[in-house]
Amino acid sequence: MLAAVALAQTGGPSVEMAPAGITPMLRGKPGMVELNFRVKQGFHINSNHPNSPYLIPTVLKLDAPTDIAIGKVDYPAGRNLSFAFAPDEKLNVYSGDFAVKVTVHPLHTVTPGKYNVRGQLRYQACDDRACYPPRNLPVLFEVQVKKTGARTRPNRQSPHVHS
């Protein structure tokens, strides 16, 4: 009971990650992985580009296995909203469901197979009264790297075909 009260007073975990399925990828070809998050009702978190430099942005950091490169991380646009604790200021925030897209590039040297990519989503959650200390949400997704497709030969017309 005391733990629940303490968790409520500190803002508790206010962001969850939806389970990410296995993303198939071809060796040597970049692919996109979409990670889905949900901000619990009653909370919002600063976007990746908050409107003020003193606000802590939401940032995804990933550690990929050897021979798998992480490329661009594409954050959604936040919404500009005002809250009771700062009625004259518009804050750029995420609330409800949001997705972060990540470019993953299995290098041509990677051995085909399943690979876990781990990381964390750093965010600062607020409710309508206050903001809470920043948190780190563990992130995990899996990619299934396959060999590149068989090489196709160019479609050449037989010299024996007449037009």
RODO-393657 format. One record per residue (C-alpha): residue number from 1; residue in one letter; chain; x, y, z. Coordinates in Angstrom, 2 decimals. Example, Ala and Ser with C-alpha at 12.3 -4.5 7.8 and 13.67 -1.06 7.14 Angstrom:
<rs>
<resi = 1	resn = A	chain = A	east = 12.30	north = -4.50	up = 7.80>
<resi = 2	resn = S	chain = A	east = 13.67	north = -1.06	up = 7.14>
</rs>
This chain:
<rs>
<resi = 1	resn = M	chain = A	east = 0.00	north = 0.00	up = 0.00>
<resi = 2	resn = L	chain = A	east = 2.78	north = 2.47	up = 0.90>
<resi = 3	resn = A	chain = A	east = 4.61	north = 1.61	up = -2.34>
<resi = 4	resn = A	chain = A	east = 1.49	north = 2.45	up = -4.35>
<resi = 5	resn = V	chain = A	east = 1.12	north = 5.78	up = -2.56>
<resi = 6	resn = A	chain = A	east = 4.81	north = 6.58	up = -3.12>
<resi = 7	resn = L	chain = A	east = 4.52	north = 5.66	up = -6.79>
<resi = 8	resn = A	chain = A	east = 1.49	north = 7.92	up = -7.19>
<resi = 9	resn = Q	chain = A	east = 3.27	north = 10.81	up = -5.50>
<resi = 10	resn = T	chain = A	east = 6.31	north = 10.55	up = -7.80>
<resi = 11	resn = G	chain = A	east = 4.30	north = 10.35	up = -11.00>
<resi = 12	resn = G	chain = A	east = 4.74	north = 6.60	up = -11.39>
<resi = 13	resn = P	chain = A	east = 5.56	north = 5.00	up = -14.72>
<resi = 14	resn = S	chain = A	east = 3.41	north = 7.04	up = -17.08>
<resi = 15	resn = V	chain = A	east = 4.60	north = 5.70	up = -20.46>
<resi = 16	resn = E	chain = A	east = 4.34	north = 2.13	up = -21.72>
<resi = 17	resn = M	chain = A	east = 5.72	north = 0.51	up = -24.85>
<resi = 18	resn = A	chain = A	east = 3.51	north = -1.79	up = -26.89>
<resi = 19	resn = P	chain = A	east = 5.12	north = -5.16	up = -27.57>
<resi = 20	resn = A	chain = A	east = 7.07	north = -4.91	up = -30.80>
<resi = 21	resn = G	chain = A	east = 6.79	north = -7.85	up = -33.17>
<resi = 22	resn = I	chain = A	east = 9.73	north = -9.28	up = -35.06>
<resi = 23	resn = T	chain = A	east = 10.67	north = -7.05	up = -38.00>
<resi = 24	resn = P	chain = A	east = 12.00	north = -8.91	up = -41.05>
<resi = 25	resn = M	chain = A	east = 14.92	north = -7.25	up = -42.84>
<resi = 26	resn = L	chain = A	east = 17.27	north = -8.07	up = -45.68>
<resi = 27	resn = R	chain = A	east = 21.00	north = -8.10	up = -45.08>
<resi = 28	resn = G	chain = A	east = 22.57	north = -4.97	up = -46.55>
<resi = 29	resn = K	chain = A	east = 19.23	north = -3.13	up = -46.91>
<resi = 30	resn = P	chain = A	east = 17.88	north = -0.47	up = -44.51>
<resi = 31	resn = G	chain = A	east = 14.41	north = -0.99	up = -43.08>
<resi = 32	resn = M	chain = A	east = 11.97	north = 0.85	up = -40.84>
<resi = 33	resn = V	chain = A	east = 10.87	north = -0.24	up = -37.37>
<resi = 34	resn = E	chain = A	east = 7.90	north = 1.50	up = -35.76>
<resi = 35	resn = L	chain = A	east = 7.85	north = 1.57	up = -31.96>
<resi = 36	resn = N	chain = A	east = 4.51	north = 2.36	up = -30.37>
<resi = 37	resn = F	chain = A	east = 4.16	north = 4.05	up = -27.01>
<resi = 38	resn = R	chain = A	east = 1.23	north = 5.09	up = -24.85>
<resi = 39	resn = V	chain = A	east = 1.19	north = 7.94	up = -22.34>
<resi = 40	resn = K	chain = A	east = -1.19	north = 6.98	up = -19.54>
<resi = 41	resn = Q	chain = A	east = -4.39	north = 8.97	up = -19.21>
<resi = 42	resn = G	chain = A	east = -3.97	north = 12.07	up = -17.07>
<resi = 43	resn = F	chain = A	east = -0.34	north = 12.56	up = -18.12>
<resi = 44	resn = H	chain = A	east = 1.57	north = 14.15	up = -20.97>
<resi = 45	resn = I	chain = A	east = 5.26	north = 14.12	up = -21.80>
<resi = 46	resn = N	chain = A	east = 7.42	north = 16.73	up = -23.49>
<resi = 47	resn = S	chain = A	east = 7.85	north = 16.12	up = -27.21>
<resi = 48	resn = N	chain = A	east = 11.23	north = 15.57	up = -28.83>
<resi = 49	resn = H	chain = A	east = 11.26	north = 19.32	up = -29.57>
<resi = 50	resn = P	chain = A	east = 9.75	north = 21.08	up = -26.55>
<resi = 51	resn = N	chain = A	east = 9.01	north = 24.79	up = -26.93>
<resi = 52	resn = S	chain = A	east = 11.40	north = 25.78	up = -24.16>
<resi = 53	resn = P	chain = A	east = 15.11	north = 24.96	up = -23.68>
<resi = 54	resn = Y	chain = A	east = 14.60	north = 24.23	up = -19.97>
<resi = 55	resn = L	chain = A	east = 12.18	north = 21.36	up = -20.69>
<resi = 56	resn = I	chain = A	east = 13.54	north = 17.83	up = -21.05>
<resi = 57	resn = P	chain = A	east = 12.83	north = 16.38	up = -24.52>
<resi = 58	resn = T	chain = A	east = 11.69	north = 12.82	up = -25.14>
<resi = 59	resn = V	chain = A	east = 14.68	north = 10.96	up = -26.63>
<resi = 60	resn = L	chain = A	east = 15.11	north = 7.38	up = -27.83>
<resi = 61	resn = K	chain = A	east = 18.62	north = 5.91	up = -27.48>
<resi = 62	resn = L	chain = A	east = 19.36	north = 2.47	up = -28.91>
<resi = 63	resn = D	chain = A	east = 22.26	north = 0.02	up = -28.68>
<resi = 64	resn = A	chain = A	east = 22.39	north = -2.30	up = -31.68>
<resi = 65	resn = P	chain = A	east = 24.35	north = -5.53	up = -32.01>
<resi = 66	resn = T	chain = A	east = 27.54	north = -5.59	up = -34.09>
<resi = 67	resn = D	chain = A	east = 26.93	north = -5.22	up = -37.85>
<resi = 68	resn = I	chain = A	east = 23.52	north = -3.61	up = -37.36>
<resi = 69	resn = A	chain = A	east = 23.46	north = 0.18	up = -37.62>
<resi = 70	resn = I	chain = A	east = 20.81	north = 2.49	up = -36.27>
<resi = 71	resn = G	chain = A	east = 20.00	north = 5.35	up = -38.63>
<resi = 72	resn = K	chain = A	east = 17.51	north = 8.17	up = -38.38>
<resi = 73	resn = V	chain = A	east = 15.06	north = 8.28	up = -35.49>
<resi = 74	resn = D	chain = A	east = 11.85	north = 9.98	up = -36.62>
<resi = 75	resn = Y	chain = A	east = 9.74	north = 11.47	up = -33.81>
<resi = 76	resn = P	chain = A	east = 6.14	north = 12.56	up = -34.32>
<resi = 77	resn = A	chain = A	east = 5.14	north = 16.21	up = -34.10>
<resi = 78	resn = G	chain = A	east = 3.90	north = 17.14	up = -30.65>
<resi = 79	resn = R	chain = A	east = 0.76	north = 19.12	up = -29.88>
<resi = 80	resn = N	chain = A	east = 0.90	north = 22.64	up = -28.40>
<resi = 81	resn = L	chain = A	east = -1.24	north = 22.68	up = -25.25>
<resi = 82	resn = S	chain = A	east = -1.65	north = 24.87	up = -22.16>
<resi = 83	resn = F	chain = A	east = -1.95	north = 23.49	up = -18.64>
<resi = 84	resn = A	chain = A	east = -3.11	north = 24.84	up = -15.28>
<resi = 85	resn = F	chain = A	east = 0.43	north = 24.99	up = -13.89>
<resi = 86	resn = A	chain = A	east = 1.50	north = 27.33	up = -16.76>
<resi = 87	resn = P	chain = A	east = -1.69	north = 28.77	up = -18.31>
<resi = 88	resn = D	chain = A	east = 0.10	north = 31.42	up = -20.40>
<resi = 89	resn = E	chain = A	east = 2.60	north = 28.99	up = -21.92>
<resi = 90	resn = K	chain = A	east = 2.02	north = 26.48	up = -24.72>
<resi = 91	resn = L	chain = A	east = 3.92	north = 23.25	up = -24.20>
<resi = 92	resn = N	chain = A	east = 4.72	north = 20.90	up = -27.09>
<resi = 93	resn = V	chain = A	east = 3.75	north = 17.46	up = -25.79>
<resi = 94	resn = Y	chain = A	east = 2.78	north = 13.88	up = -26.56>
<resi = 95	resn = S	chain = A	east = -0.31	north = 12.37	up = -24.95>
<resi = 96	resn = G	chain = A	east = -2.17	north = 9.16	up = -25.65>
<resi = 97	resn = D	chain = A	east = -0.59	north = 6.98	up = -28.34>
<resi = 98	resn = F	chain = A	east = 2.46	north = 8.01	up = -30.34>
<resi = 99	resn = A	chain = A	east = 4.95	north = 6.20	up = -32.56>
<resi = 100	resn = V	chain = A	east = 8.67	north = 6.65	up = -33.08>
<resi = 101	resn = K	chain = A	east = 10.11	north = 5.32	up = -36.35>
<resi = 102	resn = V	chain = A	east = 13.67	north = 4.04	up = -36.49>
<resi = 103	resn = T	chain = A	east = 15.77	north = 3.23	up = -39.56>
<resi = 104	resn = V	chain = A	east = 17.70	north = 0.02	up = -38.97>
<resi = 105	resn = H	chain = A	east = 20.42	north = -1.08	up = -41.40>
<resi = 106	resn = P	chain = A	east = 21.72	north = -4.65	up = -41.14>
<resi = 107	resn = L	chain = A	east = 25.15	north = -4.41	up = -42.78>
<resi = 108	resn = H	chain = A	east = 26.03	north = -6.81	up = -45.60>
<resi = 109	resn = T	chain = A	east = 28.48	north = -8.51	up = -43.18>
<resi = 110	resn = V	chain = A	east = 25.84	north = -9.50	up = -40.59>
<resi = 111	resn = T	chain = A	east = 25.08	north = -13.20	up = -40.21>
<resi = 112	resn = P	chain = A	east = 21.39	north = -13.89	up = -40.96>
<resi = 113	resn = G	chain = A	east = 19.37	north = -14.53	up = -37.80>
<resi = 114	resn = K	chain = A	east = 17.37	north = -12.85	up = -35.03>
<resi = 115	resn = Y	chain = A	east = 18.85	north = -9.87	up = -33.20>
<resi = 116	resn = N	chain = A	east = 17.63	north = -7.93	up = -30.17>
<resi = 117	resn = V	chain = A	east = 17.98	north = -4.17	up = -30.22>
<resi = 118	resn = R	chain = A	east = 17.83	north = -2.62	up = -26.74>
<resi = 119	resn = G	chain = A	east = 17.67	north = 0.91	up = -25.53>
<resi = 120	resn = Q	chain = A	east = 15.66	north = 3.39	up = -23.54>
<resi = 121	resn = L	chain = A	east = 13.13	north = 6.14	up = -24.01>
<resi = 122	resn = R	chain = A	east = 13.98	north = 9.09	up = -21.77>
<resi = 123	resn = Y	chain = A	east = 11.02	north = 11.32	up = -20.99>
<resi = 124	resn = Q	chain = A	east = 9.63	north = 13.74	up = -18.45>
<resi = 125	resn = A	chain = A	east = 6.00	north = 13.21	up = -17.51>
<resi = 126	resn = C	chain = A	east = 3.63	north = 15.84	up = -16.19>
<resi = 127	resn = D	chain = A	east = 0.02	north = 15.88	up = -15.11>
<resi = 128	resn = D	chain = A	east = -2.23	north = 18.93	up = -14.88>
<resi = 129	resn = R	chain = A	east = -0.55	north = 20.05	up = -11.63>
<resi = 130	resn = A	chain = A	east = 3.17	north = 19.32	up = -11.87>
<resi = 131	resn = C	chain = A	east = 6.06	north = 17.77	up = -13.74>
<resi = 132	resn = Y	chain = A	east = 7.94	north = 14.79	up = -12.33>
<resi = 133	resn = P	chain = A	east = 11.59	north = 13.74	up = -12.46>
<resi = 134	resn = P	chain = A	east = 12.72	north = 12.30	up = -15.80>
<resi = 135	resn = R	chain = A	east = 12.41	north = 8.55	up = -16.32>
<resi = 136	resn = N	chain = A	east = 13.97	north = 5.94	up = -18.59>
<resi = 137	resn = L	chain = A	east = 11.67	north = 3.33	up = -20.12>
<resi = 138	resn = P	chain = A	east = 13.46	north = 0.16	up = -21.30>
<resi = 139	resn = V	chain = A	east = 12.97	north = -0.47	up = -25.03>
<resi = 140	resn = L	chain = A	east = 13.41	north = -3.81	up = -26.78>
<resi = 141	resn = F	chain = A	east = 12.62	north = -4.97	up = -30.29>
<resi = 142	resn = E	chain = A	east = 13.79	north = -7.81	up = -32.49>
<resi = 143	resn = V	chain = A	east = 14.85	north = -7.89	up = -36.14>
<resi = 144	resn = Q	chain = A	east = 15.04	north = -11.03	up = -38.27>
<resi = 145	resn = V	chain = A	east = 17.84	north = -10.57	up = -40.79>
<resi = 146	resn = K	chain = A	east = 17.58	north = -12.68	up = -43.93>
<resi = 147	resn = K	chain = A	east = 20.00	north = -13.08	up = -46.80>
<resi = 148	resn = T	chain = A	east = 19.38	north = -10.74	up = -49.68>
<resi = 149	resn = G	chain = A	east = 17.09	north = -12.10	up = -52.38>
<resi = 150	resn = A	chain = A	east = 18.48	north = -14.19	up = -55.20>
<resi = 151	resn = R	chain = A	east = 20.06	north = -12.15	up = -57.94>
<resi = 152	resn = T	chain = A	east = 17.86	north = -11.88	up = -60.96>
<resi = 153	resn = R	chain = A	east = 19.35	north = -11.93	up = -64.39>
<resi = 154	resn = P	chain = A	east = 18.39	north = -9.14	up = -66.74>
<resi = 155	resn = N	chain = A	east = 15.51	north = -9.99	up = -69.04>
<resi = 156	resn = R	chain = A	east = 17.28	north = -10.28	up = -72.35>
<resi = 157	resn = Q	chain = A	east = 15.48	north = -10.96	up = -75.54>
<resi = 158	resn = S	chain = A	east = 16.63	north = -13.96	up = -77.49>
<resi = 159	resn = P	chain = A	east = 18.51	north = -13.06	up = -80.66>
<resi = 160	resn = H	chain = A	east = 16.25	north = -15.56	up = -82.45>
<resi = 161	resn = V	chain = A	east = 13.08	north = -13.54	up = -81.84>
<resi = 162	resn = H	chain = A	east = 12.09	north = -11.34	up = -84.78>
<resi = 163	resn = S	chain = A	east = 10.02	north = -8.23	up = -84.53>
</rs>
